[in-house]
């Protein structure tokens, strides 16, 4: 957790000096990394569509587009025999409010409704010191809309570092598990767990994972994502390769 605290202290100072993170332009559905140029791994079974809605942790900040988490996650799922197709709707700098604002547009402009949405939002809210109540409200609204559309969800949880103070942490940390329970979503308790204490897996900005760091995060989370996919996909999937 010391590294995590250091990363977020550094980024908080950067945000203070810059007046807040500058979000990248919201991509249109045609600009999302829907892996048309990615190398294909032959698989069997019905194609499963997944939408990755998030911030820089999905956008692949500082990396080539084919090194982003959703791209690596898709490859890991396909290696397990899951015919997965992941559309990357990660936008660097996005807060939970911005993710909420573009959710309907993004869903409506997919070729077809996704079978699963994975969500990584809330980190920029924390870095900007936004009230946790707002983060909870926005994520709750996102999950409510997915419930209305009968789309399953995976929530990538985050933990506030010690420098945010005990009061903030007491309000922020429970957001993800409580909303996962409320909406029946799958929870990854701490999305960045695999790179904590591993400075070799963090970029020089001391904030974002390297390509190798994202591989570690994928390895730590792919089974939970696979378990959230429709049963038909799970039945056709091959068992994980031996370690």
LOVEX-542780 format. One record per residue: residue number from 1; residue in one letter; x, y, z of N, C-alpha, C in turn. Coordinates in steps of 0.05 Angstrom, whole numbers. Layout:
// LOVEX-542780
{site NUM, "A", {X, Y, Z}, {X, Y, Z}, {X, Y, Z}}
...
This chain:
// LOVEX-542780
{site 1, "X", {16, -24, 0}, {0, 0, 0}, {17, 25, 0}}
{site 2, "X", {43, 23, 9}, {60, 47, 9}, {64, 58, -19}}
{site 3, "X", {68, 39, -38}, {72, 49, -66}, {47, 62, -76}}
{site 4, "X", {24, 49, -70}, {-2, 60, -79}, {-6, 88, -67}}
{site 5, "X", {0, 92, -42}, {-2, 118, -30}, {17, 138, -43}}
{site 6, "X", {42, 129, -49}, {61, 147, -62}, {52, 155, -90}}
{site 7, "X", {40, 135, -104}, {31, 141, -131}, {9, 162, -131}}
{site 8, "X", {-9, 159, -112}, {-32, 178, -112}, {-25, 205, -100}}
{site 9, "X", {-6, 205, -82}, {4, 231, -72}, {16, 246, -95}}
{site 10, "X", {33, 232, -110}, {46, 245, -133}, {26, 256, -153}}
{site 11, "X", {6, 239, -159}, {-13, 248, -179}, {-31, 270, -168}}
{site 12, "X", {-37, 269, -142}, {-53, 291, -131}, {-38, 317, -132}}
{site 13, "X", {-12, 317, -128}, {4, 341, -130}, {4, 351, -159}}
{site 14, "X", {5, 332, -178}, {5, 340, -206}, {-22, 353, -213}}
{site 15, "X", {-43, 342, -203}, {-70, 353, -208}, {-73, 380, -196}}
{site 16, "X", {-62, 384, -172}, {-64, 410, -159}, {-49, 431, -175}}
{site 17, "X", {-25, 424, -185}, {-10, 443, -201}, {-22, 449, -228}}
{site 18, "X", {-37, 429, -239}, {-48, 433, -265}, {-77, 441, -265}}
{site 19, "X", {-89, 444, -242}, {-117, 452, -240}, {-135, 429, -247}}
{site 20, "X", {-125, 404, -244}, {-142, 380, -250}, {-132, 367, -275}}
{site 21, "X", {-137, 341, -276}, {-128, 326, -300}, {-144, 334, -324}}
{site 22, "X", {-130, 335, -347}, {-144, 343, -371}, {-154, 319, -385}}
{site 23, "X", {-180, 315, -386}, {-191, 291, -399}, {-187, 292, -429}}
{site 24, "X", {-182, 268, -441}, {-179, 266, -470}, {-207, 268, -482}}
{site 25, "X", {-209, 275, -508}, {-235, 277, -521}, {-249, 250, -520}}
{site 26, "X", {-275, 250, -516}, {-290, 226, -516}, {-290, 213, -543}}
{site 27, "X", {-282, 187, -545}, {-281, 175, -572}, {-309, 168, -581}}
{site 28, "X", {-312, 169, -608}, {-337, 159, -619}, {-335, 129, -620}}
{site 29, "X", {-357, 115, -623}, {-356, 85, -624}, {-336, 75, -645}}
{site 30, "X", {-334, 89, -668}, {-316, 80, -689}, {-287, 84, -681}}
{site 31, "X", {-281, 101, -661}, {-254, 106, -652}, {-246, 88, -629}}
{site 32, "X", {-265, 74, -617}, {-259, 57, -595}, {-241, 34, -605}}
{site 33, "X", {-224, 23, -588}, {-206, 3, -596}, {-221, -24, -597}}
{site 34, "X", {-236, -29, -618}, {-252, -53, -620}, {-237, -76, -632}}
{site 35, "X", {-211, -74, -631}, {-192, -95, -638}, {-193, -104, -667}}
{site 36, "X", {-202, -88, -686}, {-202, -96, -713}, {-174, -102, -724}}
{site 37, "X", {-154, -88, -713}, {-127, -92, -723}, {-111, -111, -705}}
{site 38, "X", {-124, -123, -685}, {-109, -140, -667}, {-105, -168, -679}}
{site 39, "X", {-83, -182, -673}, {-80, -209, -683}, {-101, -227, -672}}
{site 40, "X", {-113, -243, -689}, {-135, -261, -681}, {-124, -288, -671}}
{site 41, "X", {-136, -298, -649}, {-130, -324, -639}, {-155, -341, -646}}
{site 42, "X", {-153, -362, -662}, {-177, -377, -670}, {-190, -389, -645}}
{site 43, "X", {-216, -386, -643}, {-232, -397, -621}, {-258, -408, -632}}
{site 44, "X", {-272, -422, -615}, {-297, -434, -623}, {-319, -421, -607}}
{site 45, "X", {-344, -424, -616}, {-367, -415, -600}, {-377, -388, -607}}
{site 46, "X", {-400, -381, -595}, {-413, -356, -600}, {-396, -332, -590}}
{site 47, "X", {-395, -311, -606}, {-380, -287, -599}, {-393, -273, -575}}
{site 48, "X", {-377, -266, -556}, {-386, -251, -532}, {-376, -223, -534}}
{site 49, "X", {-394, -203, -533}, {-387, -175, -534}, {-384, -164, -506}}
{site 50, "X", {-362, -150, -501}, {-356, -137, -476}, {-349, -108, -481}}
{site 51, "X", {-359, -90, -464}, {-353, -62, -465}, {-337, -54, -440}}
{site 52, "X", {-314, -42, -445}, {-297, -33, -423}, {-300, -3, -419}}
{site 53, "X", {-314, 6, -399}, {-320, 34, -394}, {-302, 43, -371}}
{site 54, "X", {-284, 62, -377}, {-266, 70, -356}, {-249, 95, -362}}
{site 55, "X", {-228, 97, -347}, {-210, 120, -349}, {-183, 111, -360}}
{site 56, "X", {-161, 124, -351}, {-135, 118, -363}, {-126, 90, -358}}
{site 57, "X", {-136, 77, -337}, {-128, 49, -331}, {-139, 30, -353}}
{site 58, "X", {-160, 38, -367}, {-170, 23, -390}, {-158, 34, -416}}
{site 59, "X", {-155, 60, -417}, {-146, 73, -442}, {-117, 65, -449}}
{site 60, "X", {-102, 56, -429}, {-74, 49, -435}, {-56, 73, -436}}
{site 61, "X", {-59, 91, -417}, {-44, 116, -416}, {-14, 110, -418}}
{site 62, "X", {0, 123, -436}, {29, 121, -439}, {38, 96, -454}}
{site 63, "X", {19, 81, -465}, {25, 56, -479}, {14, 56, -507}}
{site 64, "X", {23, 38, -524}, {11, 34, -550}, {-17, 23, -546}}
{site 65, "X", {-35, 28, -565}, {-63, 21, -562}, {-66, -9, -558}}
{site 66, "X", {-48, -25, -570}, {-51, -54, -568}, {-40, -65, -541}}
{site 67, "X", {-32, -47, -523}, {-22, -56, -497}, {-42, -49, -474}}
{site 68, "X", {-64, -37, -481}, {-84, -29, -461}, {-96, -54, -447}}
{site 69, "X", {-106, -50, -423}, {-118, -72, -408}, {-140, -87, -423}}
{site 70, "X", {-159, -73, -436}, {-180, -88, -450}, {-169, -105, -473}}
{site 71, "X", {-148, -96, -486}, {-136, -112, -508}, {-123, -137, -497}}
{site 72, "X", {-108, -134, -475}, {-95, -157, -463}, {-115, -176, -450}}
{site 73, "X", {-136, -164, -439}, {-157, -181, -427}, {-171, -198, -449}}
{site 74, "X", {-177, -185, -472}, {-189, -200, -493}, {-171, -224, -502}}
{site 75, "X", {-145, -219, -505}, {-127, -240, -512}, {-127, -263, -492}}
{site 76, "X", {-128, -255, -466}, {-128, -276, -445}, {-154, -292, -445}}
{site 77, "X", {-176, -279, -451}, {-201, -294, -453}, {-201, -312, -477}}
{site 78, "X", {-191, -303, -499}, {-191, -319, -523}, {-172, -343, -520}}
{site 79, "X", {-150, -339, -505}, {-132, -361, -500}, {-145, -383, -483}}
{site 80, "X", {-166, -375, -469}, {-182, -394, -453}, {-205, -406, -469}}
{site 81, "X", {-206, -400, -495}, {-227, -411, -512}, {-252, -394, -513}}
{site 82, "X", {-252, -370, -500}, {-276, -353, -501}, {-274, -335, -525}}
{site 83, "X", {-294, -335, -542}, {-295, -319, -566}, {-304, -291, -559}}
{site 84, "X", {-285, -276, -545}, {-291, -250, -534}, {-283, -228, -553}}
{site 85, "X", {-299, -207, -554}, {-293, -183, -569}, {-298, -159, -551}}
{site 86, "X", {-276, -145, -544}, {-278, -124, -524}, {-275, -97, -538}}
{site 87, "X", {-295, -79, -534}, {-293, -51, -544}, {-283, -34, -521}}
{site 88, "X", {-261, -20, -526}, {-248, -4, -506}, {-259, 24, -505}}
{site 89, "X", {-275, 30, -486}, {-286, 57, -482}, {-273, 71, -458}}
{site 90, "X", {-247, 67, -456}, {-232, 80, -435}, {-222, 108, -444}}
{site 91, "X", {-226, 128, -428}, {-218, 156, -434}, {-202, 167, -411}}
{site 92, "X", {-177, 173, -416}, {-159, 184, -396}, {-171, 209, -383}}
{site 93, "X", {-169, 211, -357}, {-179, 234, -343}, {-208, 234, -335}}
{site 94, "X", {-223, 214, -345}, {-252, 213, -339}, {-258, 209, -310}}
{site 95, "X", {-277, 224, -300}, {-288, 219, -274}, {-312, 201, -276}}
{site 96, "X", {-324, 193, -253}, {-348, 177, -254}, {-371, 192, -267}}
{site 97, "X", {-372, 218, -263}, {-393, 234, -275}, {-391, 234, -306}}
{site 98, "X", {-366, 236, -316}, {-363, 236, -345}, {-368, 209, -357}}
{site 99, "X", {-361, 188, -342}, {-368, 161, -351}, {-398, 157, -352}}
{site 100, "X", {-411, 167, -332}, {-440, 165, -331}, {-453, 180, -354}}
{site 101, "X", {-442, 203, -360}, {-454, 220, -381}, {-452, 208, -409}}
{site 102, "X", {-432, 192, -414}, {-428, 180, -440}, {-437, 151, -442}}
{site 103, "X", {-448, 140, -420}, {-455, 112, -420}, {-476, 105, -441}}
{site 104, "X", {-499, 119, -441}, {-521, 113, -459}, {-512, 116, -488}}
{site 105, "X", {-498, 137, -494}, {-488, 142, -521}, {-470, 118, -530}}
{site 106, "X", {-452, 110, -512}, {-434, 89, -519}, {-448, 63, -524}}
{site 107, "X", {-467, 56, -506}, {-482, 31, -509}, {-499, 32, -534}}
{site 108, "X", {-512, 54, -539}, {-530, 56, -562}, {-516, 54, -589}}
{site 109, "X", {-490, 60, -589}, {-475, 60, -614}, {-457, 35, -617}}
{site 110, "X", {-461, 15, -601}, {-448, -11, -606}, {-463, -26, -628}}
{site 111, "X", {-449, -44, -642}, {-462, -59, -662}, {-486, -75, -651}}
{site 112, "X", {-482, -85, -627}, {-504, -98, -613}, {-499, -94, -583}}
{site 113, "X", {-519, -98, -567}, {-516, -94, -538}, {-494, -113, -527}}
{site 114, "X", {-477, -103, -511}, {-456, -120, -500}, {-468, -141, -480}}
{site 115, "X", {-454, -163, -478}, {-462, -184, -459}, {-453, -177, -431}}
{site 116, "X", {-432, -160, -430}, {-420, -153, -404}, {-407, -125, -407}}
{site 117, "X", {-408, -110, -385}, {-394, -84, -384}, {-375, -85, -360}}
{site 118, "X", {-350, -79, -364}, {-331, -77, -342}, {-325, -47, -337}}
{site 119, "X", {-325, -40, -312}, {-324, -11, -304}, {-300, -5, -287}}
{site 120, "X", {-285, 15, -296}, {-262, 24, -280}, {-264, 55, -279}}
{site 121, "X", {-279, 64, -259}, {-283, 93, -255}, {-282, 99, -225}}
{site 122, "X", {-275, 124, -219}, {-274, 132, -191}, {-246, 141, -182}}
{site 123, "X", {-225, 132, -196}, {-198, 140, -189}, {-193, 170, -192}}
{site 124, "X", {-203, 182, -213}, {-199, 210, -217}, {-216, 227, -198}}
{site 125, "X", {-239, 216, -190}, {-255, 229, -170}, {-239, 232, -144}}
{site 126, "X", {-226, 210, -137}, {-210, 209, -112}, {-186, 228, -114}}
{site 127, "X", {-172, 228, -137}, {-149, 245, -140}, {-156, 275, -139}}
{site 128, "X", {-181, 281, -147}, {-190, 309, -146}, {-203, 316, -120}}
{site 129, "X", {-205, 296, -102}, {-218, 301, -76}, {-248, 306, -78}}
{site 130, "X", {-260, 295, -99}, {-289, 298, -102}, {-304, 283, -80}}
{site 131, "X", {-326, 292, -71}, {-341, 279, -50}, {-347, 250, -57}}
{site 132, "X", {-341, 230, -40}, {-348, 202, -46}, {-377, 198, -52}}
{site 133, "X", {-394, 215, -40}, {-423, 212, -45}, {-429, 215, -74}}
{site 134, "X", {-415, 234, -88}, {-419, 238, -116}, {-410, 213, -132}}
{site 135, "X", {-387, 202, -125}, {-377, 179, -138}, {-397, 156, -135}}
{site 136, "X", {-407, 152, -111}, {-427, 131, -107}, {-452, 135, -124}}
{site 137, "X", {-461, 159, -124}, {-485, 165, -140}, {-481, 160, -169}}
{site 138, "X", {-458, 168, -180}, {-453, 164, -209}, {-450, 134, -216}}
{site 139, "X", {-435, 120, -200}, {-432, 91, -205}, {-458, 76, -201}}
{site 140, "X", {-474, 85, -182}, {-500, 72, -177}, {-518, 77, -202}}
{site 141, "X", {-517, 101, -213}, {-533, 107, -237}, {-524, 90, -261}}
{site 142, "X", {-497, 86, -264}, {-487, 70, -286}, {-497, 41, -283}}
{site 143, "X", {-495, 30, -259}, {-504, 3, -255}, {-534, 0, -257}}
{site 144, "X", {-549, 20, -249}, {-578, 20, -252}, {-586, 19, -282}}
{site 145, "X", {-572, 35, -298}, {-578, 34, -327}, {-571, 7, -339}}
{site 146, "X", {-549, -5, -330}, {-542, -32, -340}, {-563, -52, -331}}
{site 147, "X", {-573, -49, -306}, {-594, -67, -297}, {-619, -64, -315}}
{site 148, "X", {-626, -39, -321}, {-649, -34, -338}, {-647, -47, -365}}
{site 149, "X", {-623, -48, -375}, {-618, -60, -402}, {-611, -90, -400}}
{site 150, "X", {-612, -100, -375}, {-606, -128, -370}, {-578, -136, -380}}
{site 151, "X", {-558, -119, -373}, {-530, -124, -380}, {-515, -129, -354}}
{site 152, "X", {-500, -151, -353}, {-484, -157, -330}, {-460, -138, -328}}
{site 153, "X", {-449, -136, -304}, {-427, -117, -300}, {-406, -129, -281}}
{site 154, "X", {-381, -119, -286}, {-358, -124, -268}, {-348, -97, -259}}
{site 155, "X", {-345, -94, -233}, {-335, -68, -222}, {-306, -72, -213}}
{site 156, "X", {-288, -55, -223}, {-260, -55, -214}, {-258, -37, -190}}
{site 157, "X", {-255, -48, -167}, {-254, -33, -142}, {-228, -18, -138}}
{site 158, "X", {-229, 3, -123}, {-206, 19, -115}, {-206, 23, -85}}
{site 159, "X", {-182, 30, -75}, {-179, 37, -46}, {-165, 64, -45}}
{site 160, "X", {-176, 81, -28}, {-163, 107, -24}, {-138, 103, -7}}
{site 161, "X", {-116, 117, -14}, {-91, 115, 1}, {-93, 130, 28}}
{site 162, "X", {-75, 123, 47}, {-75, 136, 73}, {-75, 166, 73}}
{site 163, "X", {-61, 178, 53}, {-59, 207, 53}, {-85, 222, 49}}
{site 164, "X", {-106, 207, 40}, {-132, 219, 36}, {-147, 222, 63}}
{site 165, "X", {-136, 210, 84}, {-148, 213, 110}, {-169, 192, 117}}
{site 166, "X", {-172, 185, 142}, {-190, 163, 150}, {-219, 169, 143}}
{site 167, "X", {-228, 194, 145}, {-256, 200, 140}, {-262, 195, 110}}
{site 168, "X", {-244, 205, 93}, {-249, 201, 64}, {-248, 171, 57}}
{site 169, "X", {-229, 157, 68}, {-226, 128, 62}, {-251, 113, 72}}
{site 170, "X", {-261, 121, 95}, {-285, 107, 106}, {-309, 110, 88}}
{site 171, "X", {-310, 132, 72}, {-332, 136, 54}, {-327, 125, 26}}
{site 172, "X", {-301, 126, 18}, {-295, 118, -10}, {-292, 88, -13}}
{site 173, "X", {-277, 75, 4}, {-271, 47, 1}, {-295, 29, -1}}
{site 174, "X", {-317, 34, 15}, {-340, 15, 13}, {-357, 19, -11}}
{site 175, "X", {-352, 40, -27}, {-370, 45, -50}, {-372, 21, -69}}
{site 176, "X", {-349, 9, -75}, {-349, -12, -96}, {-361, -38, -86}}
{site 177, "X", {-354, -48, -62}, {-367, -73, -53}, {-397, -70, -48}}
{site 178, "X", {-405, -46, -37}, {-433, -43, -31}, {-450, -41, -56}}
{site 179, "X", {-440, -27, -77}, {-455, -26, -102}, {-455, -52, -117}}
{site 180, "X", {-433, -67, -115}, {-432, -94, -128}, {-454, -111, -115}}
{site 181, "X", {-456, -110, -89}, {-476, -126, -75}, {-504, -117, -82}}
{site 182, "X", {-508, -91, -83}, {-535, -80, -89}, {-544, -88, -117}}
{site 183, "X", {-526, -88, -137}, {-534, -93, -165}, {-527, -121, -174}}
{site 184, "X", {-517, -138, -157}, {-510, -165, -165}, {-487, -166, -185}}
{site 185, "X", {-469, -147, -184}, {-446, -145, -202}, {-423, -161, -191}}
{site 186, "X", {-405, -169, -208}, {-380, -182, -199}, {-360, -160, -191}}
{site 187, "X", {-347, -165, -168}, {-329, -145, -157}, {-300, -155, -158}}
{site 188, "X", {-282, -138, -170}, {-253, -142, -166}, {-246, -122, -144}}
{site 189, "X", {-240, -132, -120}, {-238, -114, -96}, {-218, -92, -100}}
{site 190, "X", {-195, -97, -111}, {-175, -76, -115}, {-160, -81, -141}}
{site 191, "X", {-168, -65, -162}, {-159, -69, -189}, {-129, -69, -192}}
{site 192, "X", {-115, -52, -176}, {-86, -49, -178}, {-70, -67, -160}}
{site 193, "X", {-82, -86, -147}, {-68, -102, -127}, {-43, -115, -138}}
{site 194, "X", {-44, -124, -163}, {-21, -139, -175}, {4, -123, -178}}
{site 195, "X", {2, -96, -179}, {26, -80, -183}, {34, -65, -158}}
{site 196, "X", {20, -69, -136}, {28, -55, -111}, {54, -67, -101}}
{site 197, "X", {73, -50, -94}, {99, -59, -85}, {117, -68, -107}}
{site 198, "X", {110, -62, -132}, {126, -70, -155}, {132, -45, -172}}
{site 199, "X", {151, -29, -164}, {157, -5, -180}, {167, -11, -208}}
{site 200, "X", {176, -36, -213}, {185, -43, -240}, {161, -47, -259}}
{site 201, "X", {137, -48, -247}, {113, -51, -264}, {97, -25, -267}}
{site 202, "X", {110, -3, -258}, {97, 24, -260}, {114, 42, -278}}
{site 203, "X", {100, 58, -294}, {113, 76, -313}, {129, 98, -297}}
{site 204, "X", {144, 113, -312}, {161, 134, -300}, {145, 156, -287}}
{site 205, "X", {119, 158, -294}, {102, 178, -281}, {95, 170, -253}}
{site 206, "X", {103, 146, -245}, {97, 135, -218}, {67, 131, -212}}
{site 207, "X", {52, 130, -234}, {23, 128, -231}, {11, 104, -246}}
{site 208, "X", {18, 102, -272}, {4, 83, -289}, {21, 58, -293}}
{site 209, "X", {8, 34, -295}, {22, 9, -300}, {36, 9, -327}}
{site 210, "X", {58, -5, -328}, {72, -11, -353}, {56, -33, -368}}
{site 211, "X", {65, -39, -392}, {53, -61, -407}, {55, -87, -391}}
{site 212, "X", {78, -91, -378}, {82, -115, -362}, {64, -114, -337}}
{site 213, "X", {60, -90, -326}, {43, -87, -303}, {14, -94, -310}}
{site 214, "X", {5, -86, -334}, {-22, -92, -342}, {-25, -122, -347}}
{site 215, "X", {-4, -135, -357}, {-5, -164, -360}, {-9, -177, -333}}
{site 216, "X", {4, -167, -312}, {0, -178, -285}, {-28, -173, -275}}
{site 217, "X", {-39, -149, -281}, {-66, -143, -273}, {-86, -161, -287}}
{site 218, "X", {-82, -165, -313}, {-99, -183, -328}, {-98, -211, -316}}
{site 219, "X", {-74, -221, -311}, {-72, -248, -299}, {-87, -251, -273}}
{site 220, "X", {-88, -228, -258}, {-101, -229, -231}, {-131, -225, -233}}
{site 221, "X", {-141, -216, -256}, {-170, -210, -258}, {-185, -226, -279}}
{site 222, "X", {-171, -239, -297}, {-185, -252, -320}, {-205, -273, -311}}
{site 223, "X", {-199, -288, -289}, {-218, -308, -281}, {-244, -296, -271}}
{site 224, "X", {-242, -274, -257}, {-267, -261, -248}, {-283, -250, -271}}
{site 225, "X", {-270, -239, -291}, {-284, -230, -315}, {-297, -253, -329}}
{site 226, "X", {-281, -274, -333}, {-292, -298, -347}, {-316, -310, -332}}
{site 227, "X", {-315, -309, -306}, {-337, -320, -290}, {-362, -303, -292}}
{site 228, "X", {-360, -278, -301}, {-383, -260, -304}, {-396, -262, -331}}
{site 229, "X", {-383, -276, -350}, {-394, -278, -377}, {-418, -297, -378}}
{site 230, "X", {-434, -294, -398}, {-457, -312, -401}, {-449, -341, -399}}
{site 231, "X", {-467, -358, -388}, {-461, -386, -384}, {-453, -400, -409}}
{site 232, "X", {-464, -393, -432}, {-458, -406, -457}, {-428, -402, -464}}
{site 233, "X", {-418, -378, -457}, {-389, -372, -462}, {-372, -389, -443}}
{site 234, "X", {-381, -390, -418}, {-365, -405, -398}, {-363, -434, -405}}
{site 235, "X", {-385, -446, -416}, {-385, -474, -423}, {-367, -481, -446}}
{site 236, "X", {-363, -462, -464}, {-345, -467, -488}, {-316, -461, -482}}
{site 237, "X", {-311, -447, -459}, {-284, -439, -453}, {-266, -462, -445}}
{site 238, "X", {-242, -461, -454}, {-222, -481, -446}, {-212, -475, -418}}
{site 239, "X", {-203, -495, -403}, {-192, -489, -376}, {-167, -472, -379}}
{site 240, "X", {-160, -456, -358}, {-136, -440, -359}, {-111, -458, -364}}
{site 241, "X", {-91, -448, -379}, {-67, -463, -383}, {-52, -468, -357}}
{site 242, "X", {-38, -490, -354}, {-23, -495, -329}, {-2, -474, -324}}
{site 243, "X", {2, -468, -299}, {22, -447, -292}, {48, -461, -286}}
